[in-house]
Amino acid sequence: MNEQLRFASEDDAEALLAIYAPYVADTVITYEYEVPSVSEFRERIASIAKKFPYLVYEVDGQIVGYAYGNTFRTRAAFQWDVETSIYLTEDAKHKGIAKKLYDVLLALLRAQGFYHAYAYIDIPNEASTRFHKKLGFEEIAVYPSCAFKLGRWCTLSCMELSLTEITEDRVPSAIVPITDLDASLLLQLFHETTKEERMERSL
């Protein structure tokens, strides 16, 4: 089995949309109502990838999952925060792929200079909540009945992960766009992630 973790491109739009569409149509994991078009999804990838990591995971040449960072809030003072998202095919779940994607995603976000990562989860969603807790995220807020989809009111959990230590006298440096990071960093992080996984399996 050949596995690869790489940056997404606009050419991946159709494959990524095929993964995302069922989440829109059949779940409250995303609060989006309408499945976007391929062209719209292509534009989303292009826009996000200018600044944030947008990663895909392939198994034998087929994309089975993707994860990315995106704008947390639009006001300038929030620029050191980032929101994270991840989507997998049903067959890719419970195989460690989500952790591989997130390990590299979070490492890249740290390298860019982000201080906090936030994940929003419709609850109850024990699998996603447990997954994020294992990575160090903590629930910091709950928004009861803040959205309505598929015939019910939805409650949203906000989970936070500290990426960089904050000191009161430290002025944060400008965020480095993902396109300005060393291209070899992704490969290095992927190798480190898979090496750690092999070591855990051997214990």
Disulfide bonds with the S-S distance in Angstrom:
none
